[in-house]
Amino acid sequence: MISHRPRKCFGQHFLHDRSVIDKIISAAQLDSQQQVVEIGPGLGVLTDELLPRSAHVQVMEIDRDLSARLEARNDSRLTVHSGDVLKLPWREFLKQPPYILVANLPYNISSQVVFRLIEHRDLFQRLVLMFQREVGERLVAPPGGKDYGILSVLCQLWYDIRTVALVKPGAFSPPPKVDSIVLNFQPLQHPRVDPVDEVLFKKVVKGAFTQRRKTLRNSLLASGFAAEDIDYALQQAEISPSCRGETLSLQNFSALTKFLA
């Protein structure tokens, strides 16, 4: 393994467990014609497995030292984009979709990356992503519990998600203080429910969870929706004003958006 001191500011935990690497590569279902994107390649252990199995790999790496090492390979099958994955202009260099995305996500920005992936979902035919286990479990959580939230609704709207592997801290160097989980995201041909208006749907979902201790009506009020619009929409959608956002199904959010539109 290349010597490199992990940087806390980038949330660096380098994967080295062979069995976990094999499961990630298997879940990606690669063939020699496919274009691959990797976020946070780090020391390149996944990159080493992606390159011989695909047509081309593009990586996004914020650590300039690690970017330079990847570029020094001078591999025609590898393109390195140095910079912050949350700020890089994805559509400027991902011009030949669909791509398969593989990532051991930095845990400190994983939720933000998922929001960005949803916005760019047309670029990817499959995602294989590593999360802190607690975050990953939120993405697949059903309505009614504390784990169910904004990302649960938005991810389940657009993807089928299944667990690939549970990963212990010892699979990384340095080991994180938490367990991890690898998830496979398969985009749906059509959203699971009709979002009616994507921008408004997202605003409604965010509004419902903004103040989780408040009732749904009060939470939507605090998010800028007008009282008369909320009351009308809740009545038409047959949703109790006193319920809370975490009790709403995707169908409920679709109906609520329809009557707030």
ChimeraX attribute file (.defattr): number of C-alpha atoms within 10 A of each C-alpha:
attribute: neighborCount
match mode: 1-to-1
recipient: residues
	/A:1	8
	/A:2	8
	/A:3	6
	/A:4	11
	/A:5	8
	/A:6	15
	/A:7	10
	/A:8	9
	/A:9	9
	/A:10	16
	/A:11	14
	/A:12	23
	/A:13	22
	/A:14	22
	/A:15	22
	/A:16	16
	/A:17	15
	/A:18	10
	/A:19	11
	/A:20	18
	/A:21	16
	/A:22	13
	/A:23	13
	/A:24	23
	/A:25	16
	/A:26	12
	/A:27	20
	/A:28	20
	/A:29	13
	/A:30	17
	/A:31	12
	/A:32	12
	/A:33	10
	/A:34	16
	/A:35	24
	/A:36	27
	/A:37	23
	/A:38	25
	/A:39	21
	/A:40	27
	/A:41	27
	/A:42	26
	/A:43	20
	/A:44	20
	/A:45	16
	/A:46	21
	/A:47	22
	/A:48	11
	/A:49	14
	/A:50	24
	/A:51	18
	/A:52	14
	/A:53	18
	/A:54	18
	/A:55	16
	/A:56	20
	/A:57	23
	/A:58	22
	/A:59	24
	/A:60	22
	/A:61	23
	/A:62	19
	/A:63	19
	/A:64	12
	/A:65	13
	/A:66	19
	/A:67	22
	/A:68	13
	/A:69	15
	/A:70	21
	/A:71	16
	/A:72	9
	/A:73	9
	/A:74	10
	/A:75	11
	/A:76	9
	/A:77	13
	/A:78	20
	/A:79	17
	/A:80	17
	/A:81	19
	/A:82	19
	/A:83	15
	/A:84	15
	/A:85	19
	/A:86	14
	/A:87	8
	/A:88	14
	/A:89	11
	/A:90	15
	/A:91	11
	/A:92	7
	/A:93	11
	/A:94	16
	/A:95	10
	/A:96	9
	/A:97	14
	/A:98	16
	/A:99	21
	/A:100	21
	/A:101	23
	/A:102	26
	/A:103	21
	/A:104	25
	/A:105	22
	/A:106	19
	/A:107	20
	/A:108	15
	/A:109	13
	/A:110	18
	/A:111	17
	/A:112	13
	/A:113	17
	/A:114	18
	/A:115	16
	/A:116	15
	/A:117	17
	/A:118	18
	/A:119	10
	/A:120	12
	/A:121	17
	/A:122	12
	/A:123	19
	/A:124	21
	/A:125	15
	/A:126	21
	/A:127	24
	/A:128	25
	/A:129	24
	/A:130	25
	/A:131	23
	/A:132	22
	/A:133	18
	/A:134	13
	/A:135	18
	/A:136	22
	/A:137	18
	/A:138	19
	/A:139	22
	/A:140	21
	/A:141	17
	/A:142	20
	/A:143	17
	/A:144	14
	/A:145	11
	/A:146	12
	/A:147	19
	/A:148	21
	/A:149	26
	/A:150	22
	/A:151	23
	/A:152	21
	/A:153	24
	/A:154	21
	/A:155	21
	/A:156	21
	/A:157	20
	/A:158	19
	/A:159	21
	/A:160	14
	/A:161	17
	/A:162	13
	/A:163	16
	/A:164	18
	/A:165	17
	/A:166	15
	/A:167	20
	/A:168	17
	/A:169	15
	/A:170	14
	/A:171	20
	/A:172	15
	/A:173	14
	/A:174	14
	/A:175	15
	/A:176	18
	/A:177	10
	/A:178	11
	/A:179	16
	/A:180	23
	/A:181	20
	/A:182	24
	/A:183	24
	/A:184	21
	/A:185	23
	/A:186	16
	/A:187	21
	/A:188	13
	/A:189	8
	/A:190	10
	/A:191	14
	/A:192	15
	/A:193	15
	/A:194	17
	/A:195	21
	/A:196	16
	/A:197	13
	/A:198	11
	/A:199	10
	/A:200	15
	/A:201	22
	/A:202	17
	/A:203	17
	/A:204	23
	/A:205	24
	/A:206	20
	/A:207	23
	/A:208	27
	/A:209	21
	/A:210	18
	/A:211	17
	/A:212	16
	/A:213	11
	/A:214	17
	/A:215	18
	/A:216	27
	/A:217	23
	/A:218	20
	/A:219	22
	/A:220	24
	/A:221	17
	/A:222	15
	/A:223	17
	/A:224	10
	/A:225	17
	/A:226	12
	/A:227	13
	/A:228	9
	/A:229	14
	/A:230	20
	/A:231	17
	/A:232	14
	/A:233	20
	/A:234	20
	/A:235	14
	/A:236	14
	/A:237	19
	/A:238	12
	/A:239	18
	/A:240	13
	/A:241	15
	/A:242	11
	/A:243	13
	/A:244	20
	/A:245	30
	/A:246	22
	/A:247	16
	/A:248	22
	/A:249	14
	/A:250	21
	/A:251	15
	/A:252	17
	/A:253	23
	/A:254	22
	/A:255	23
	/A:256	26
	/A:257	25
	/A:258	18
	/A:259	17
	/A:260	20
	/A:261	12
